[in-house]
């Protein structure tokens, strides 16, 4: 297993760290990524710094957080994936992933999700949750591919947000 604890056939993962702040911030202000994340807002560097700190704390507490994602042909991050704790609708870390537009449609979200689910399965998690804006049909397809079921709906910046959950097999390690 890699030191980051996350691996997949085509992608390279690096836990989000202080030295990644500028690269991570560039991703979260990318128009394609903001299309369904960050409520469409252009967030300040200070916000990105707080996410890096929250990710580091989540790694210390739960052995998961956010990873920058690189493809073999790319020196720069093509996206990020992992787990983040949001205020609503669930206090558990939520699985998430985002890729630049040039790197969508290649199965990277599916590959990253598989790696993330394998990781938490090895950690003994029994449940994974996620929230997706209803217009983000591509992400909904990825979640459903893995068996996520819709748990609830709540209002969001882009309309309805669908809250999903997946029960992991016991002893998934």
N, C-alpha and C positions, 0 to 999 in steps of 0.2 A: 504494500500500500504506500502511496506517496505520502510525504510528510504532511501535506494538506488534508489527507484522508479522503480526497475526492479524485476520481479518475474515470475516464471513458476513452473509447477507441480513438476518436478524432480530436478531442479538445484537451486543452491544458488549463488547469485551474490553479489559482493562487489566492490564498486567504487575503481579503482586503486589509491593507496595512497603511500606516501613516504615509509612507512614501508613494502610495497609490492615489493620494487625495486628488491631485489635478486630473489624472486620467479618469478616475471615478466620476468626478464632477463633470467632465466633458461628456461622459455617457449620460448622466441624468439630465443634462440640458439639451441633449440631442433631440431634435423635433420628432423623430420616429419613436424614440423611447418614451418621450413625454406624451405621446398620443394616448396612451392608456395608463400612464403612471405619473406620479407626482401631481396628480390632479391637473395636469397640463401646464403647471406653473414652471417658470424658470427660477430654480431655487439657488440661493446664495452658497458660496463656498463654505460658509459656516454651517449650513444645514448638512452639506456633504460630510464635513468633519464630524458632526454629531453622529451620523450614520456609521462612519468608520469606527468611532468609539463604541457605539452600541454593538456593532458587529464583534469587536474585540471582546467585549463583556459577555456576549452570548457564546462565543467560542470558549471562554473560560468557564462559563456556567453549564453549557449544554453540549459542547463540542461541535457546534454548528454556528454558522454566521453567513456572511456574504463572501463570495469568491469572484474575482475578476476572471473572465474567460477569454482565452486566446485560441485561435485556430492555428494549425501548423504553419500556414502561409503568412500569418500576421504577426508582426512585432508588437502591435498595439492591441489592447483589449478590444474585443468585438462585442462584448456585453458583460453581464454579471448574472449571477444566480445564487441561490442559497435560501437562507431563512432570516426573517426579520420579525420583530414583535411590533404589532400595530395596536392601537387602543381598542379598535372594534373590528369585527364583532366577536373576536375570540382572543383571550389573553395568551394563547399558545403561539409559538413562532410559526409564521406562515411561509410556505414555500413560494418562491417567486423567481422569475427569470425575465431577462430583457436583452434583446440583441439589436444591433444597428440594422438599418434597413438592408444594407448590402449583404447581411449575413442571415437573413430570414429565408424561409422556404428551403432550407437545406437539412432539416431534421435536427438542428442543434438544440432547440428547446426540448425536444423529445429525449435526445441523448443526455442533456444536462439533468432533466427531471429523473430519468432512470438512475443516474449517478447519485443524485440527492436522495432518492428513495432507498437505494442500496445502502447509503451511508447511515440514514436514520434507522433502517432495519437492523444493521449491525450494532447500532447503539441501543437497540431494544425498544424503540418507540412503538406505541400501539396505534397511534393516530397521527395523521398529517392534515393540516387545513390550508386553505388558500382562498383568496378573494379576488375576483376578476370583474372588471367592467363588462357589462352585458354586450356592448358592441365588439369586444375583443374576442371574436369567434375563433381565431387561431389558437389562442391560449386555452379557451374552453375545450376545443377539440383535443389538445394535448392532455389536459387533466382527465377528460373522459376516457381517453385511450388507456389510462392507467387505472381506471375504475373509480375515480372521484365521483361522488354523488353530491348534488346540490342540497344544502342544508337550509338555507334561508336567503332572503333578498333584503337589501337595505339601500337607502338612497346614497348616491355618490355624485361627484362632480360632473360625470358624463352620463348621468341617468342612473339606472339600476346597477347595483353591484351584487354579483352572485357569490355567495359564500359556499365553498365546497369542503368536503371532508372525505378522507380515505382511511379505512381501518386496515392496519397492517396485520399480517398473520402473526400470531403469537410465536415467539421463538424465531423471529425472522432473521436472527443473527446468522 
